[in-house]
């Protein structure tokens, strides 16, 4: 049978329209995205389904969303829908019965627009509880194409090519191959975790990654130790420019200016890193020899894995109107409408929004963002940020702190891995 959202939009089908008229039902959605541009674009995109279904929807961004959603649930007053930034919290809510499984129509629409690997972290025990609505792409390397062309360098196609390029640039002595920094206040070390996660995918594949995140593969498994050693092996003194004097004392955001100033050639970081470049920087502009672009962090086995983060919308009730709104949020139409509105609200700047929903109109994205979409939609598999899936004591604790000690040379990879494993909650 046609879904509610589809039926409501079926021109000339009066019966379907009547069947999905929800008579002004009020739908509340909460989540952590709270800038004027985020809130404006989300609510603007939802206006489409408001008109089709005759519902009133309000998205409320909340700086203290994670604490407040607990209070609302415990008080018996949750929103109809909420946007979860962490799959672990969504899974906890599903296991405790606070959120409900998505309807068959929502599942069908999600299957239509989202590859299976992007749905995995919204699925608990084989049941879809969270619909992906935003995707961050982490497997990127930032560079300046004009400098590469002038020096005769080519974008590497494999990880071996990447390592060879690092060696070639280091030998040339005209700027370091890499800019690296992991300082981030109390979260110092998180940038190291992203490198390790990307490399576990490349060296050992999705099954080992999944086992590592769940601790079925211990943190001190030889394969994980090997990956940590691979990362540290790249971060040698001759390979890295660290503007703060050392990798551990360089803020993760302080790698953009050195790249455009010629102190380094490449920086591996997520799509949001575009916001750290100096004002006036152009992106993926062939007419500007100083433009900045990003290429896919090369793979090893030809399977093109990508490391992602993102958000999922989940429902606290199974009312038909609630499910119809969730279904719309799973579509390419929602994604491309939000992208278009968010770009407009930012005056044409890069939006900061990205979605891996299939079937979007790429013209709503700028050239750099179109490159992101191509990577996301051509990957053979993706995995969510592993540290966000691990227990907080590890993923936001010892993985950061022991990783930083490894970077500074206080301990070796085996010791770091042993200490992180010992910290895993029983």
NORTA-V301449 format. One line per field, one symbol per residue. ss: DSSP state (@ for helix, = for strand, . for the rest). Layout:
ss = ???
//
This chain:
ss = ...@@@@@.....@@@@@@.....=======....@@@@@@@@@@@@@@@@@@.=======...@@@@@@@@@@......====..@@@@@@@@@....=...@@@@@@@@@@..@@@@@@@==..==.========..====.@@@@@@@......=@@@@@@@@@@@@@@...====...=.@@@..@@@@@@@@@@@@@@@@@@@@@@@@@.......@@@@@@@@@@@@@.....==.........=....@@@@@@..=====..@@@@@@......=........=====..=.....===========....@@@@@@@@@@..@@@@@@@@@@@@@@................@@@..@@@@@@@@@@@@..====.@@@@..@@@@@@@@@@@@@@@@@....@@@@@@@@@@....
//
